Amino acid sequence: MNSSTLYKVLSWLVSLLVPFALILFAVRLLLTPVYLTVEYSTPGFPPDIYGFSKADRLYYANIARV
């Protein structure tokens, strides 16, 4: 296998794996406790219809994401 063919194969492999890696990174980012804290702290976030406080919601959201 010459270097030109190897270069083409590696470029195809990278171009196929980069979108997959970006999607996985975005999903992983959504599963962090920091994201939950920021999201629940945004102004206008709707109150819980079942009466949970913000602390309760953060506690149970961290349990549910595991």
PDB file of N, CA, C, O and CB in Angstrom:
ATOM      1  N   MET A   1       0.857  -1.176   0.000  1.00  0.00           N
ATOM      2  CA  MET A   1       0.000   0.000   0.000  1.00  0.00           C
ATOM      3  C   MET A   1       0.903   1.239   0.000  1.00  0.00           C
ATOM      4  O   MET A   1       1.728   1.404   0.899  1.00  0.00           O
ATOM      5  CB  MET A   1      -0.975  -0.002   1.238  1.00  0.00           C
ATOM      6  N   ASN A   2       0.752   2.090  -0.985  1.00  0.00           N
ATOM      7  CA  ASN A   2       1.598   3.285  -1.041  1.00  0.00           C
ATOM      8  C   ASN A   2       1.016   4.406  -0.186  1.00  0.00           C
ATOM      9  O   ASN A   2      -0.103   4.294   0.314  1.00  0.00           O
ATOM     10  CB  ASN A   2       1.762   3.760  -2.493  1.00  0.00           C
ATOM     11  N   SER A   3       1.767   5.472  -0.023  1.00  0.00           N
ATOM     12  CA  SER A   3       1.367   6.547   0.885  1.00  0.00           C
ATOM     13  C   SER A   3       0.129   7.295   0.392  1.00  0.00           C
ATOM     14  O   SER A   3      -0.639   7.810   1.204  1.00  0.00           O
ATOM     15  CB  SER A   3       2.514   7.523   1.068  1.00  0.00           C
ATOM     16  N   SER A   4      -0.076   7.362  -0.911  1.00  0.00           N
ATOM     17  CA  SER A   4      -1.248   8.044  -1.449  1.00  0.00           C
ATOM     18  C   SER A   4      -2.531   7.292  -1.084  1.00  0.00           C
ATOM     19  O   SER A   4      -3.527   7.902  -0.697  1.00  0.00           O
ATOM     20  CB  SER A   4      -1.130   8.186  -2.975  1.00  0.00           C
ATOM     21  N   THR A   5      -2.496   5.983  -1.209  1.00  0.00           N
ATOM     22  CA  THR A   5      -3.663   5.166  -0.855  1.00  0.00           C
ATOM     23  C   THR A   5      -3.917   5.229   0.650  1.00  0.00           C
ATOM     24  O   THR A   5      -5.062   5.330   1.088  1.00  0.00           O
ATOM     25  CB  THR A   5      -3.459   3.697  -1.303  1.00  0.00           C
ATOM     26  N   LEU A   6      -2.851   5.169   1.429  1.00  0.00           N
ATOM     27  CA  LEU A   6      -2.994   5.265   2.886  1.00  0.00           C
ATOM     28  C   LEU A   6      -3.588   6.612   3.279  1.00  0.00           C
ATOM     29  O   LEU A   6      -4.442   6.680   4.163  1.00  0.00           O
ATOM     30  CB  LEU A   6      -1.633   5.063   3.580  1.00  0.00           C
ATOM     31  N   TYR A   7      -3.146   7.671   2.635  1.00  0.00           N
ATOM     32  CA  TYR A   7      -3.680   9.008   2.904  1.00  0.00           C
ATOM     33  C   TYR A   7      -5.176   9.069   2.587  1.00  0.00           C
ATOM     34  O   TYR A   7      -5.942   9.649   3.357  1.00  0.00           O
ATOM     35  CB  TYR A   7      -2.918  10.068   2.081  1.00  0.00           C
ATOM     36  N   LYS A   8      -5.596   8.489   1.487  1.00  0.00           N
ATOM     37  CA  LYS A   8      -7.017   8.495   1.109  1.00  0.00           C
ATOM     38  C   LYS A   8      -7.861   7.701   2.101  1.00  0.00           C
ATOM     39  O   LYS A   8      -8.952   8.123   2.485  1.00  0.00           O
ATOM     40  CB  LYS A   8      -7.196   7.920  -0.303  1.00  0.00           C
ATOM     41  N   VAL A   9      -7.345   6.554   2.506  1.00  0.00           N
ATOM     42  CA  VAL A   9      -8.086   5.713   3.458  1.00  0.00           C
ATOM     43  C   VAL A   9      -8.217   6.432   4.793  1.00  0.00           C
ATOM     44  O   VAL A   9      -9.296   6.447   5.385  1.00  0.00           O
ATOM     45  CB  VAL A   9      -7.384   4.344   3.652  1.00  0.00           C
ATOM     46  N   LEU A  10      -7.135   7.024   5.268  1.00  0.00           N
ATOM     47  CA  LEU A  10      -7.182   7.728   6.551  1.00  0.00           C
ATOM     48  C   LEU A  10      -8.075   8.961   6.483  1.00  0.00           C
ATOM     49  O   LEU A  10      -8.768   9.270   7.453  1.00  0.00           O
ATOM     50  CB  LEU A  10      -5.776   8.131   6.985  1.00  0.00           C
ATOM     51  N   SER A  11      -8.073   9.664   5.366  1.00  0.00           N
ATOM     52  CA  SER A  11      -8.942  10.838   5.253  1.00  0.00           C
ATOM     53  C   SER A  11     -10.412  10.439   5.243  1.00  0.00           C
ATOM     54  O   SER A  11     -11.244  11.132   5.828  1.00  0.00           O
ATOM     55  CB  SER A  11      -8.608  11.628   3.987  1.00  0.00           C
ATOM     56  N   TRP A  12     -10.739   9.336   4.589  1.00  0.00           N
ATOM     57  CA  TRP A  12     -12.113   8.844   4.618  1.00  0.00           C
ATOM     58  C   TRP A  12     -12.513   8.409   6.024  1.00  0.00           C
ATOM     59  O   TRP A  12     -13.621   8.685   6.483  1.00  0.00           O
ATOM     60  CB  TRP A  12     -12.283   7.680   3.642  1.00  0.00           C
ATOM     61  N   LEU A  13     -11.605   7.736   6.686  1.00  0.00           N
ATOM     62  CA  LEU A  13     -11.881   7.268   8.041  1.00  0.00           C
ATOM     63  C   LEU A  13     -12.116   8.445   8.994  1.00  0.00           C
ATOM     64  O   LEU A  13     -13.040   8.410   9.806  1.00  0.00           O
ATOM     65  CB  LEU A  13     -10.722   6.397   8.549  1.00  0.00           C
ATOM     66  N   VAL A  14     -11.304   9.459   8.900  1.00  0.00           N
ATOM     67  CA  VAL A  14     -11.470  10.642   9.751  1.00  0.00           C
ATOM     68  C   VAL A  14     -12.769  11.356   9.417  1.00  0.00           C
ATOM     69  O   VAL A  14     -13.480  11.796  10.321  1.00  0.00           O
ATOM     70  CB  VAL A  14     -10.278  11.605   9.589  1.00  0.00           C
ATOM     71  N   SER A  15     -13.086  11.476   8.149  1.00  0.00           N
ATOM     72  CA  SER A  15     -14.313  12.184   7.768  1.00  0.00           C
ATOM     73  C   SER A  15     -15.563  11.426   8.202  1.00  0.00           C
ATOM     74  O   SER A  15     -16.614  12.038   8.397  1.00  0.00           O
ATOM     75  CB  SER A  15     -14.345  12.408   6.259  1.00  0.00           C
ATOM     76  N   LEU A  16     -15.470  10.133   8.353  1.00  0.00           N
ATOM     77  CA  LEU A  16     -16.609   9.362   8.853  1.00  0.00           C
ATOM     78  C   LEU A  16     -16.703   9.381  10.377  1.00  0.00           C
ATOM     79  O   LEU A  16     -17.803   9.334  10.928  1.00  0.00           O
ATOM     80  CB  LEU A  16     -16.514   7.931   8.369  1.00  0.00           C
ATOM     81  N   LEU A  17     -15.577   9.449  11.051  1.00  0.00           N
ATOM     82  CA  LEU A  17     -15.574   9.377  12.517  1.00  0.00           C
ATOM     83  C   LEU A  17     -15.799  10.719  13.204  1.00  0.00           C
ATOM     84  O   LEU A  17     -16.285  10.743  14.335  1.00  0.00           O
ATOM     85  CB  LEU A  17     -14.277   8.803  12.985  1.00  0.00           C
ATOM     86  N   VAL A  18     -15.468  11.821  12.571  1.00  0.00           N
ATOM     87  CA  VAL A  18     -15.614  13.132  13.213  1.00  0.00           C
ATOM     88  C   VAL A  18     -17.077  13.455  13.545  1.00  0.00           C
ATOM     89  O   VAL A  18     -17.337  13.867  14.675  1.00  0.00           O
ATOM     90  CB  VAL A  18     -15.039  14.220  12.308  1.00  0.00           C
ATOM     91  N   PRO A  19     -18.044  13.296  12.640  1.00  0.00           N
ATOM     92  CA  PRO A  19     -19.434  13.573  13.040  1.00  0.00           C
ATOM     93  C   PRO A  19     -19.915  12.681  14.185  1.00  0.00           C
ATOM     94  O   PRO A  19     -20.630  13.132  15.080  1.00  0.00           O
ATOM     95  CB  PRO A  19     -20.357  13.396  11.848  1.00  0.00           C
ATOM     96  N   PHE A  20     -19.517  11.425  14.144  1.00  0.00           N
ATOM     97  CA  PHE A  20     -19.890  10.503  15.216  1.00  0.00           C
ATOM     98  C   PHE A  20     -19.308  10.966  16.551  1.00  0.00           C
ATOM     99  O   PHE A  20     -20.000  10.941  17.569  1.00  0.00           O
ATOM    100  CB  PHE A  20     -19.409   9.076  14.890  1.00  0.00           C
ATOM    101  N   ALA A  21     -18.059  11.383  16.554  1.00  0.00           N
ATOM    102  CA  ALA A  21     -17.416  11.865  17.779  1.00  0.00           C
ATOM    103  C   ALA A  21     -18.072  13.150  18.279  1.00  0.00           C
ATOM    104  O   ALA A  21     -18.230  13.330  19.486  1.00  0.00           O
ATOM    105  CB  ALA A  21     -15.917  12.099  17.540  1.00  0.00           C
ATOM    106  N   LEU A  22     -18.455  14.043  17.373  1.00  0.00           N
ATOM    107  CA  LEU A  22     -19.123  15.282  17.784  1.00  0.00           C
ATOM    108  C   LEU A  22     -20.485  15.009  18.414  1.00  0.00           C
ATOM    109  O   LEU A  22     -20.858  15.658  19.392  1.00  0.00           O
ATOM    110  CB  LEU A  22     -19.287  16.213  16.586  1.00  0.00           C
ATOM    111  N   ILE A  23     -21.213  14.074  17.872  1.00  0.00           N
ATOM    112  CA  ILE A  23     -22.520  13.713  18.445  1.00  0.00           C
ATOM    113  C   ILE A  23     -22.333  13.115  19.838  1.00  0.00           C
ATOM    114  O   ILE A  23     -23.062  13.461  20.766  1.00  0.00           O
ATOM    115  CB  ILE A  23     -23.271  12.709  17.524  1.00  0.00           C
ATOM    116  N   LEU A  24     -21.370  12.231  19.982  1.00  0.00           N
ATOM    117  CA  LEU A  24     -21.113  11.643  21.302  1.00  0.00           C
ATOM    118  C   LEU A  24     -20.671  12.689  22.313  1.00  0.00           C
ATOM    119  O   LEU A  24     -21.059  12.626  23.479  1.00  0.00           O
ATOM    120  CB  LEU A  24     -20.056  10.554  21.197  1.00  0.00           C
ATOM    121  N   PHE A  25     -19.866  13.647  21.881  1.00  0.00           N
ATOM    122  CA  PHE A  25     -19.429  14.720  22.771  1.00  0.00           C
ATOM    123  C   PHE A  25     -20.624  15.560  23.217  1.00  0.00           C
ATOM    124  O   PHE A  25     -20.711  15.936  24.385  1.00  0.00           O
ATOM    125  CB  PHE A  25     -18.377  15.609  22.074  1.00  0.00           C
ATOM    126  N   ALA A  26     -21.541  15.857  22.302  1.00  0.00           N
ATOM    127  CA  ALA A  26     -22.716  16.660  22.655  1.00  0.00           C
ATOM    128  C   ALA A  26     -23.610  15.916  23.642  1.00  0.00           C
ATOM    129  O   ALA A  26     -24.124  16.518  24.585  1.00  0.00           O
ATOM    130  CB  ALA A  26     -23.515  17.026  21.393  1.00  0.00           C
ATOM    131  N   VAL A  27     -23.798  14.630  23.439  1.00  0.00           N
ATOM    132  CA  VAL A  27     -24.605  13.834  24.372  1.00  0.00           C
ATOM    133  C   VAL A  27     -23.934  13.781  25.733  1.00  0.00           C
ATOM    134  O   VAL A  27     -24.601  13.901  26.761  1.00  0.00           O
ATOM    135  CB  VAL A  27     -24.824  12.406  23.829  1.00  0.00           C
ATOM    136  N   ARG A  28     -22.637  13.605  25.746  1.00  0.00           N
ATOM    137  CA  ARG A  28     -21.911  13.570  27.017  1.00  0.00           C
ATOM    138  C   ARG A  28     -22.003  14.902  27.750  1.00  0.00           C
ATOM    139  O   ARG A  28     -22.104  14.933  28.976  1.00  0.00           O
ATOM    140  CB  ARG A  28     -20.448  13.207  26.781  1.00  0.00           C
ATOM    141  N   LEU A  29     -21.967  15.986  27.012  1.00  0.00           N
ATOM    142  CA  LEU A  29     -22.098  17.308  27.609  1.00  0.00           C
ATOM    143  C   LEU A  29     -23.471  17.478  28.261  1.00  0.00           C
ATOM    144  O   LEU A  29     -23.577  18.088  29.325  1.00  0.00           O
ATOM    145  CB  LEU A  29     -21.875  18.395  26.549  1.00  0.00           C
ATOM    146  N   LEU A  30     -24.508  16.950  27.643  1.00  0.00           N
ATOM    147  CA  LEU A  30     -25.854  17.058  28.208  1.00  0.00           C
ATOM    148  C   LEU A  30     -26.038  16.207  29.456  1.00  0.00           C
ATOM    149  O   LEU A  30     -27.003  16.401  30.195  1.00  0.00           O
ATOM    150  CB  LEU A  30     -26.876  16.661  27.175  1.00  0.00           C
ATOM    151  N   LEU A  31     -25.145  15.284  29.699  1.00  0.00           N
ATOM    152  CA  LEU A  31     -25.265  14.413  30.866  1.00  0.00           C
ATOM    153  C   LEU A  31     -24.451  14.884  32.069  1.00  0.00           C
ATOM    154  O   LEU A  31     -24.374  14.174  33.072  1.00  0.00           O
ATOM    155  CB  LEU A  31     -24.842  13.026  30.499  1.00  0.00           C
ATOM    156  N   THR A  32     -23.847  16.060  31.986  1.00  0.00           N
ATOM    157  CA  THR A  32     -23.044  16.543  33.102  1.00  0.00           C
ATOM    158  C   THR A  32     -23.925  17.274  34.126  1.00  0.00           C
ATOM    159  O   THR A  32     -24.940  17.867  33.758  1.00  0.00           O
ATOM    160  CB  THR A  32     -21.924  17.474  32.592  1.00  0.00           C
ATOM    161  N   PRO A  33     -23.544  17.232  35.390  1.00  0.00           N
ATOM    162  CA  PRO A  33     -24.305  17.956  36.411  1.00  0.00           C
ATOM    163  C   PRO A  33     -24.281  19.468  36.197  1.00  0.00           C
ATOM    164  O   PRO A  33     -25.227  20.159  36.575  1.00  0.00           O
ATOM    165  CB  PRO A  33     -23.760  17.630  37.789  1.00  0.00           C
ATOM    166  N   VAL A  34     -23.222  19.984  35.601  1.00  0.00           N
ATOM    167  CA  VAL A  34     -23.136  21.427  35.343  1.00  0.00           C
ATOM    168  C   VAL A  34     -24.245  21.857  34.393  1.00  0.00           C
ATOM    169  O   VAL A  34     -24.867  22.898  34.598  1.00  0.00           O
ATOM    170  CB  VAL A  34     -21.753  21.801  34.756  1.00  0.00           C
ATOM    171  N   TYR A  35     -24.494  21.071  33.366  1.00  0.00           N
ATOM    172  CA  TYR A  35     -25.558  21.402  32.420  1.00  0.00           C
ATOM    173  C   TYR A  35     -26.915  21.439  33.128  1.00  0.00           C
ATOM    174  O   TYR A  35     -27.726  22.332  32.882  1.00  0.00           O
ATOM    175  CB  TYR A  35     -25.585  20.383  31.262  1.00  0.00           C
ATOM    176  N   LEU A  36     -27.152  20.474  33.996  1.00  0.00           N
ATOM    177  CA  LEU A  36     -28.428  20.447  34.717  1.00  0.00           C
ATOM    178  C   LEU A  36     -28.582  21.682  35.600  1.00  0.00           C
ATOM    179  O   LEU A  36     -29.658  22.277  35.652  1.00  0.00           O
ATOM    180  CB  LEU A  36     -28.537  19.172  35.570  1.00  0.00           C
ATOM    181  N   THR A  37     -27.529  22.064  36.284  1.00  0.00           N
ATOM    182  CA  THR A  37     -27.587  23.237  37.147  1.00  0.00           C
ATOM    183  C   THR A  37     -27.846  24.499  36.338  1.00  0.00           C
ATOM    184  O   THR A  37     -28.671  25.328  36.724  1.00  0.00           O
ATOM    185  CB  THR A  37     -26.294  23.378  37.941  1.00  0.00           C
ATOM    186  N   VAL A  38     -27.150  24.648  35.229  1.00  0.00           N
ATOM    187  CA  VAL A  38     -27.343  25.829  34.381  1.00  0.00           C
ATOM    188  C   VAL A  38     -28.751  25.840  33.804  1.00  0.00           C
ATOM    189  O   VAL A  38     -29.399  26.886  33.770  1.00  0.00           O
ATOM    190  CB  VAL A  38     -26.301  25.864  33.243  1.00  0.00           C
ATOM    191  N   GLU A  39     -29.219  24.710  33.361  1.00  0.00           N
ATOM    192  CA  GLU A  39     -30.543  24.645  32.736  1.00  0.00           C
ATOM    193  C   GLU A  39     -31.649  24.944  33.745  1.00  0.00           C
ATOM    194  O   GLU A  39     -32.576  25.694  33.439  1.00  0.00           O
ATOM    195  CB  GLU A  39     -30.768  23.265  32.107  1.00  0.00           C
ATOM    196  N   TYR A  40     -31.565  24.372  34.932  1.00  0.00           N
ATOM    197  CA  TYR A  40     -32.584  24.627  35.949  1.00  0.00           C
ATOM    198  C   TYR A  40     -32.500  26.048  36.507  1.00  0.00           C
ATOM    199  O   TYR A  40     -33.461  26.517  37.117  1.00  0.00           O
ATOM    200  CB  TYR A  40     -32.448  23.623  37.082  1.00  0.00           C
ATOM    201  N   SER A  41     -31.382  26.743  36.315  1.00  0.00           N
ATOM    202  CA  SER A  41     -31.218  28.102  36.825  1.00  0.00           C
ATOM    203  C   SER A  41     -31.575  29.181  35.805  1.00  0.00           C
ATOM    204  O   SER A  41     -31.534  30.368  36.127  1.00  0.00           O
ATOM    205  CB  SER A  41     -29.803  28.299  37.280  1.00  0.00           C
ATOM    206  N   THR A  42     -31.915  28.795  34.610  1.00  0.00           N
ATOM    207  CA  THR A  42     -32.252  29.803  33.600  1.00  0.00           C
ATOM    208  C   THR A  42     -33.547  30.514  33.970  1.00  0.00           C
ATOM    209  O   THR A  42     -34.478  29.896  34.486  1.00  0.00           O
ATOM    210  CB  THR A  42     -32.379  29.155  32.205  1.00  0.00           C
ATOM    211  N   PRO A  43     -33.600  31.821  33.703  1.00  0.00           N
ATOM    212  CA  PRO A  43     -34.840  32.547  33.982  1.00  0.00           C
ATOM    213  C   PRO A  43     -35.972  32.031  33.093  1.00  0.00           C
ATOM    214  O   PRO A  43     -35.778  31.759  31.908  1.00  0.00           O
ATOM    215  CB  PRO A  43     -34.639  34.064  33.770  1.00  0.00           C
ATOM    216  N   GLY A  44     -37.118  31.908  33.673  1.00  0.00           N
ATOM    217  CA  GLY A  44     -38.271  31.455  32.917  1.00  0.00           C
ATOM    218  C   GLY A  44     -38.402  29.946  32.836  1.00  0.00           C
ATOM    219  O   GLY A  44     -39.286  29.446  32.141  1.00  0.00           O
ATOM    220  N   PHE A  45     -37.534  29.198  33.536  1.00  0.00           N
ATOM    221  CA  PHE A  45     -37.667  27.745  33.535  1.00  0.00           C
ATOM    222  C   PHE A  45     -38.965  27.406  34.267  1.00  0.00           C
ATOM    223  O   PHE A  45     -39.190  27.904  35.370  1.00  0.00           O
ATOM    224  CB  PHE A  45     -36.421  27.046  34.213  1.00  0.00           C
ATOM    225  N   PRO A  46     -39.809  26.584  33.687  1.00  0.00           N
ATOM    226  CA  PRO A  46     -41.133  26.354  34.282  1.00  0.00           C
ATOM    227  C   PRO A  46     -41.056  25.638  35.633  1.00  0.00           C
ATOM    228  O   PRO A  46     -40.189  24.791  35.847  1.00  0.00           O
ATOM    229  CB  PRO A  46     -41.994  25.542  33.326  1.00  0.00           C
ATOM    230  N   PRO A  47     -41.958  25.984  36.528  1.00  0.00           N
ATOM    231  CA  PRO A  47     -41.987  25.287  37.816  1.00  0.00           C
ATOM    232  C   PRO A  47     -42.472  23.854  37.625  1.00  0.00           C
ATOM    233  O   PRO A  47     -43.124  23.524  36.634  1.00  0.00           O
ATOM    234  CB  PRO A  47     -42.894  26.032  38.824  1.00  0.00           C
ATOM    235  N   ASP A  48     -42.142  23.029  38.583  1.00  0.00           N
ATOM    236  CA  ASP A  48     -42.540  21.627  38.510  1.00  0.00           C
ATOM    237  C   ASP A  48     -44.024  21.492  38.810  1.00  0.00           C
ATOM    238  O   ASP A  48     -44.516  22.073  39.777  1.00  0.00           O
ATOM    239  CB  ASP A  48     -41.713  20.771  39.486  1.00  0.00           C
ATOM    240  N   ILE A  49     -44.733  20.739  38.001  1.00  0.00           N
ATOM    241  CA  ILE A  49     -46.189  20.598  38.196  1.00  0.00           C
ATOM    242  C   ILE A  49     -46.515  19.700  39.387  1.00  0.00           C
ATOM    243  O   ILE A  49     -47.651  19.676  39.858  1.00  0.00           O
ATOM    244  CB  ILE A  49     -46.845  20.031  36.929  1.00  0.00           C
ATOM    245  N   TYR A  50     -45.509  18.956  39.874  1.00  0.00           N
ATOM    246  CA  TYR A  50     -45.743  18.069  41.008  1.00  0.00           C
ATOM    247  C   TYR A  50     -45.279  18.674  42.329  1.00  0.00           C
ATOM    248  O   TYR A  50     -45.411  18.039  43.375  1.00  0.00           O
ATOM    249  CB  TYR A  50     -45.045  16.751  40.779  1.00  0.00           C
ATOM    250  N   GLY A  51     -44.737  19.891  42.298  1.00  0.00           N
ATOM    251  CA  GLY A  51     -44.374  20.581  43.520  1.00  0.00           C
ATOM    252  C   GLY A  51     -42.948  20.368  43.997  1.00  0.00           C
ATOM    253  O   GLY A  51     -42.620  20.751  45.120  1.00  0.00           O
ATOM    254  N   PHE A  52     -42.100  19.776  43.187  1.00  0.00           N
ATOM    255  CA  PHE A  52     -40.710  19.605  43.594  1.00  0.00           C
ATOM    256  C   PHE A  52     -40.001  20.950  43.601  1.00  0.00           C
ATOM    257  O   PHE A  52     -40.246  21.805  42.749  1.00  0.00           O
ATOM    258  CB  PHE A  52     -39.984  18.616  42.661  1.00  0.00           C
ATOM    259  N   SER A  53     -39.114  21.122  44.581  1.00  0.00           N
ATOM    260  CA  SER A  53     -38.298  22.337  44.616  1.00  0.00           C
ATOM    261  C   SER A  53     -37.146  22.184  43.621  1.00  0.00           C
ATOM    262  O   SER A  53     -36.928  21.113  43.055  1.00  0.00           O
ATOM    263  CB  SER A  53     -37.756  22.614  46.062  1.00  0.00           C
ATOM    264  N   LYS A  54     -36.420  23.277  43.425  1.00  0.00           N
ATOM    265  CA  LYS A  54     -35.269  23.222  42.524  1.00  0.00           C
ATOM    266  C   LYS A  54     -34.226  22.228  43.034  1.00  0.00           C
ATOM    267  O   LYS A  54     -33.633  21.486  42.252  1.00  0.00           O
ATOM    268  CB  LYS A  54     -34.641  24.617  42.370  1.00  0.00           C
ATOM    269  N   ALA A  55     -34.010  22.219  44.340  1.00  0.00           N
ATOM    270  CA  ALA A  55     -33.036  21.282  44.925  1.00  0.00           C
ATOM    271  C   ALA A  55     -33.475  19.839  44.715  1.00  0.00           C
ATOM    272  O   ALA A  55     -32.656  18.975  44.402  1.00  0.00           O
ATOM    273  CB  ALA A  55     -32.852  21.561  46.429  1.00  0.00           C
ATOM    274  N   ASP A  56     -34.771  19.580  44.889  1.00  0.00           N
ATOM    275  CA  ASP A  56     -35.285  18.226  44.654  1.00  0.00           C
ATOM    276  C   ASP A  56     -35.111  17.819  43.192  1.00  0.00           C
ATOM    277  O   ASP A  56     -34.709  16.696  42.890  1.00  0.00           O
ATOM    278  CB  ASP A  56     -36.769  18.140  45.052  1.00  0.00           C
ATOM    279  N   ARG A  57     -35.417  18.740  42.306  1.00  0.00           N
ATOM    280  CA  ARG A  57     -35.313  18.436  40.873  1.00  0.00           C
ATOM    281  C   ARG A  57     -33.879  18.141  40.485  1.00  0.00           C
ATOM    282  O   ARG A  57     -33.632  17.217  39.711  1.00  0.00           O
ATOM    283  CB  ARG A  57     -35.852  19.598  40.033  1.00  0.00           C
ATOM    284  N   LEU A  58     -32.915  18.913  41.008  1.00  0.00           N
ATOM    285  CA  LEU A  58     -31.510  18.654  40.708  1.00  0.00           C
ATOM    286  C   LEU A  58     -31.047  17.324  41.290  1.00  0.00           C
ATOM    287  O   LEU A  58     -30.280  16.593  40.663  1.00  0.00           O
ATOM    288  CB  LEU A  58     -30.641  19.784  41.243  1.00  0.00           C
ATOM    289  N   TYR A  59     -31.518  17.021  42.487  1.00  0.00           N
ATOM    290  CA  TYR A  59     -31.136  15.765  43.120  1.00  0.00           C
ATOM    291  C   TYR A  59     -31.619  14.571  42.292  1.00  0.00           C
ATOM    292  O   TYR A  59     -30.842  13.665  41.990  1.00  0.00           O
ATOM    293  CB  TYR A  59     -31.705  15.691  44.547  1.00  0.00           C
ATOM    294  N   TYR A  60     -32.883  14.574  41.933  1.00  0.00           N
ATOM    295  CA  TYR A  60     -33.435  13.447  41.186  1.00  0.00           C
ATOM    296  C   TYR A  60     -32.969  13.429  39.729  1.00  0.00           C
ATOM    297  O   TYR A  60     -32.907  12.358  39.124  1.00  0.00           O
ATOM    298  CB  TYR A  60     -34.949  13.488  41.238  1.00  0.00           C
ATOM    299  N   ALA A  61     -32.648  14.564  39.164  1.00  0.00           N
ATOM    300  CA  ALA A  61     -32.108  14.588  37.798  1.00  0.00           C
ATOM    301  C   ALA A  61     -30.719  13.948  37.772  1.00  0.00           C
ATOM    302  O   ALA A  61     -30.378  13.241  36.823  1.00  0.00           O
ATOM    303  CB  ALA A  61     -32.043  16.047  37.257  1.00  0.00           C
ATOM    304  N   ASN A  62     -29.919  14.194  38.812  1.00  0.00           N
ATOM    305  CA  ASN A  62     -28.595  13.560  38.870  1.00  0.00           C
ATOM    306  C   ASN A  62     -28.713  12.057  39.038  1.00  0.00           C
ATOM    307  O   ASN A  62     -27.894  11.315  38.496  1.00  0.00           O
ATOM    308  CB  ASN A  62     -27.766  14.146  40.015  1.00  0.00           C
ATOM    309  N   ILE A  63     -29.691  11.596  39.761  1.00  0.00           N
ATOM    310  CA  ILE A  63     -29.898  10.151  39.909  1.00  0.00           C
ATOM    311  C   ILE A  63     -30.376   9.556  38.590  1.00  0.00           C
ATOM    312  O   ILE A  63     -29.924   8.479  38.200  1.00  0.00           O
ATOM    313  CB  ILE A  63     -30.920   9.852  41.037  1.00  0.00           C
ATOM    314  N   ALA A  64     -31.272  10.233  37.907  1.00  0.00           N
ATOM    315  CA  ALA A  64     -31.854   9.714  36.670  1.00  0.00           C
ATOM    316  C   ALA A  64     -30.859   9.663  35.530  1.00  0.00           C
ATOM    317  O   ALA A  64     -31.013   8.832  34.635  1.00  0.00           O
ATOM    318  CB  ALA A  64     -33.030  10.551  36.266  1.00  0.00           C
ATOM    319  N   ARG A  65     -29.845  10.517  35.522  1.00  0.00           N
ATOM    320  CA  ARG A  65     -28.893  10.531  34.414  1.00  0.00           C
ATOM    321  C   ARG A  65     -27.879   9.416  34.493  1.00  0.00           C
ATOM    322  O   ARG A  65     -27.176   9.164  33.515  1.00  0.00           O
ATOM    323  CB  ARG A  65     -28.182  11.839  34.369  1.00  0.00           C
ATOM    324  N   VAL A  66     -27.777   8.741  35.619  1.00  0.00           N
ATOM    325  CA  VAL A  66     -26.783   7.670  35.777  1.00  0.00           C
ATOM    326  C   VAL A  66     -27.250   6.410  35.181  1.00  0.00           C
ATOM    327  O   VAL A  66     -26.540   5.405  35.223  1.00  0.00           O
ATOM    328  CB  VAL A  66     -26.453   7.440  37.212  1.00  0.00           C
TER     329      VAL A  66
END
